[in-house]
Amino acid sequence: TTTEPALAAEHAETAEVPEPAPSQAPAPKKPAYTMPDGQQMVAFGDSVMLASSKGLQSVFPGITVDAETSRSMTKALGLIDQAKSQPEGLRQWVLVGLATNSAVTDGQLNDILNDIGPDHVLVLINAHAPVSWVPGTNDALSNFAAAHSDNVVLVDWDATISAHPDELAGDGIHPGMSNTLYAQAVKDAITNWIKQGH
């Protein structure tokens, strides 16, 4: 009777042999991203981005910036689809700075992420303006980026420019045309996102 537990134990040991060795590295999900250059980036934005376009082109030479006054997030899908229809197609890194002029919803952001597709990175830039919808819009952007962190980067323009109020015009919304703060905020956010293992 004493041999049966021993045989069972021996059998259990041999049954464990086919299991992968603990030292075996797990297969990576996908290659980690590296800092893009401007040729890999397209930016769609409102007047805040327009005021910062020279800075974006200085920090990211070759970036395509499509920014106009009074634009809101409702224009994003049309702009993305227009870029997709061009011979070059949609560049891999898609910056969207359309949070200043209206509230932003989770549904809008989902539609944008689905539209750009899984092989792209969505870079969302939040808003800084003394208007009622900005706090809720910034919360929506932050929550969405956190929920989709594998391919969404949040740029906290609100925090960046709040630390440099002297860079803003009298309206408390628009930075000067020569500013590089906006572009640097984008670069810093992407750098930190990559450092997190994306």
Legacy VTK file of the C-alpha trace (Angstrom):
# vtk DataFile Version 3.0
C-alpha trace
ASCII
DATASET POLYDATA
POINTS 198 float
0.000 0.000 0.000
2.912 2.379 0.615
3.999 2.172 -3.024
0.797 3.690 -4.438
1.367 7.254 -3.133
4.980 7.025 -4.267
3.893 5.959 -7.741
1.307 8.743 -7.826
3.941 11.302 -6.808
6.316 9.996 -9.455
3.557 10.189 -12.046
2.767 13.786 -10.986
6.424 14.749 -11.447
6.593 13.297 -14.939
3.300 15.003 -15.836
4.834 18.403 -15.054
7.790 17.964 -17.416
6.028 19.193 -20.603
5.151 22.522 -18.929
7.200 25.494 -20.225
10.233 26.352 -18.153
9.681 29.410 -15.932
12.699 31.124 -17.491
11.063 31.119 -20.937
10.282 34.719 -21.897
6.668 35.460 -22.805
6.049 36.432 -26.413
5.960 40.232 -26.761
2.570 41.756 -27.660
4.103 43.948 -30.351
7.306 45.905 -30.892
7.748 48.925 -28.630
7.281 52.293 -30.266
10.080 54.797 -30.742
9.817 58.584 -30.894
8.299 59.439 -34.281
9.730 62.026 -36.604
7.523 64.590 -38.281
7.191 62.527 -41.449
5.216 59.961 -39.432
2.864 62.532 -37.889
-0.293 64.380 -38.887
-2.042 66.898 -36.648
-5.671 68.036 -36.818
-6.582 70.965 -34.625
-8.306 74.200 -33.777
-6.995 77.749 -33.323
-4.812 76.760 -30.352
-2.956 74.283 -32.571
-2.917 76.850 -35.365
-1.143 79.296 -33.049
1.325 76.507 -32.204
1.873 75.197 -35.730
5.302 76.807 -36.187
6.429 75.236 -32.926
5.143 71.824 -34.022
7.004 72.122 -37.322
10.156 73.177 -35.466
10.072 70.300 -32.962
8.780 67.723 -35.485
10.173 68.715 -38.926
7.992 67.313 -41.702
4.788 67.085 -39.633
1.554 67.853 -41.481
-0.527 70.359 -39.505
-4.152 70.924 -40.509
-5.561 73.487 -38.061
-8.293 76.109 -38.348
-10.157 78.451 -36.038
-13.486 77.402 -34.476
-13.084 73.703 -35.210
-14.525 71.144 -32.792
-14.223 67.375 -32.312
-17.192 66.838 -34.653
-14.848 67.633 -37.573
-12.279 64.954 -36.683
-13.719 62.009 -38.618
-14.020 64.015 -41.838
-10.440 65.248 -41.539
-9.127 61.734 -40.856
-11.100 60.251 -43.753
-9.834 62.985 -46.061
-6.236 62.155 -45.083
-6.884 58.427 -45.601
-8.085 59.130 -49.149
-4.821 60.857 -50.119
-2.094 58.882 -51.975
0.143 58.959 -48.891
-2.666 57.704 -46.673
-3.005 58.446 -42.958
0.305 58.813 -41.141
0.896 56.496 -38.184
0.788 59.130 -35.425
-2.475 61.099 -35.433
-2.583 64.221 -33.232
-6.041 65.574 -32.440
-6.310 68.947 -30.720
-10.019 69.725 -31.009
-11.131 70.092 -27.403
-11.362 73.880 -27.057
-14.611 74.719 -28.839
-17.150 72.150 -27.618
-17.747 69.298 -25.217
-16.193 65.963 -26.183
-17.909 62.607 -25.670
-16.627 59.078 -25.233
-18.605 58.061 -28.310
-16.791 60.631 -30.462
-13.426 59.416 -29.221
-14.344 55.773 -29.850
-15.370 56.622 -33.404
-12.048 58.417 -33.993
-9.986 55.537 -32.587
-11.900 53.003 -34.690
-11.514 55.190 -37.775
-7.733 55.529 -37.594
-7.340 51.752 -37.130
-5.182 49.504 -34.939
-1.819 50.281 -36.570
-1.950 53.951 -35.602
-1.371 55.929 -32.419
-3.955 58.538 -31.405
-2.469 61.523 -29.573
-5.207 63.509 -27.811
-4.418 67.067 -26.695
-6.633 68.444 -23.952
-7.892 72.014 -23.631
-7.194 75.127 -21.603
-9.936 77.743 -21.771
-12.174 79.636 -19.328
-15.353 77.979 -20.629
-17.820 75.690 -18.878
-17.280 72.476 -20.858
-13.477 72.246 -20.645
-13.220 70.461 -17.248
-15.650 67.734 -18.350
-14.014 67.474 -21.765
-10.566 67.107 -20.213
-11.900 64.395 -17.886
-13.374 62.552 -20.882
-10.050 62.735 -22.747
-8.079 61.570 -19.699
-10.410 58.644 -18.980
-10.447 57.565 -22.618
-6.640 57.647 -22.876
-6.337 55.594 -19.677
-8.836 53.012 -20.961
-7.054 52.677 -24.325
-3.454 53.214 -23.230
-1.998 50.733 -25.751
-2.577 53.152 -28.614
-3.766 56.454 -27.133
-1.487 59.163 -25.706
-2.830 62.083 -23.647
-1.092 65.457 -23.910
-1.894 67.610 -20.876
-1.815 71.024 -22.527
-3.941 72.370 -19.669
-1.238 71.595 -17.094
1.564 72.789 -19.378
0.108 76.195 -20.160
-1.235 76.674 -16.615
2.412 76.756 -15.523
3.157 79.490 -18.115
0.159 81.869 -18.069
2.355 84.686 -19.400
2.501 82.814 -22.739
-1.258 83.266 -23.272
-3.065 86.098 -25.024
-5.600 88.200 -23.136
-8.380 85.694 -23.882
-6.671 83.111 -21.663
-6.864 80.519 -24.466
-4.358 81.163 -27.244
-0.568 81.030 -26.918
1.685 83.274 -28.985
2.504 82.219 -32.557
6.168 81.664 -31.709
5.495 79.316 -28.789
7.078 75.853 -28.624
5.321 74.886 -25.376
2.527 73.071 -27.202
4.928 71.046 -29.316
7.137 70.298 -26.316
4.102 69.082 -24.368
3.355 66.688 -27.236
6.948 65.453 -27.308
7.090 64.994 -23.524
3.800 63.059 -23.478
4.939 60.710 -26.245
8.319 60.227 -24.520
6.633 59.292 -21.232
4.170 56.973 -22.995
7.029 55.129 -24.709
8.908 54.857 -21.401
5.870 53.092 -19.938
6.565 50.221 -22.334
4.399 51.040 -25.344
LINES 1 199
198 0 1 2 3 4 5 6 7 8 9 10 11 12 13 14 15 16 17 18 19 20 21 22 23 24 25 26 27 28 29 30 31 32 33 34 35 36 37 38 39 40 41 42 43 44 45 46 47 48 49 50 51 52 53 54 55 56 57 58 59 60 61 62 63 64 65 66 67 68 69 70 71 72 73 74 75 76 77 78 79 80 81 82 83 84 85 86 87 88 89 90 91 92 93 94 95 96 97 98 99 100 101 102 103 104 105 106 107 108 109 110 111 112 113 114 115 116 117 118 119 120 121 122 123 124 125 126 127 128 129 130 131 132 133 134 135 136 137 138 139 140 141 142 143 144 145 146 147 148 149 150 151 152 153 154 155 156 157 158 159 160 161 162 163 164 165 166 167 168 169 170 171 172 173 174 175 176 177 178 179 180 181 182 183 184 185 186 187 188 189 190 191 192 193 194 195 196 197
